[in-house]
């Protein structure tokens, strides 16, 4: 015989709840990793801009911008 419809529905609902719980954990993990990547990228940009500004200051203070020499 076949299972009654309420047992089938209960089994399917249980599987759906399990699937949703797994997806929620996966989503939270992805969010945490993306936040870490964003923080790393922010500091990388700051490092590059700082190096660029330091280079320009070094050039300016070395006297290369003195006109008329």
Secondary structure, DSSP 8 states (H G I E B T S, - for coil): ----HHHHHHHHHHHHHHHHHHHHHHHHHHHHHHHHHHHHHHHHHHHHHHHHHHHHHHHHHTTTT-S--
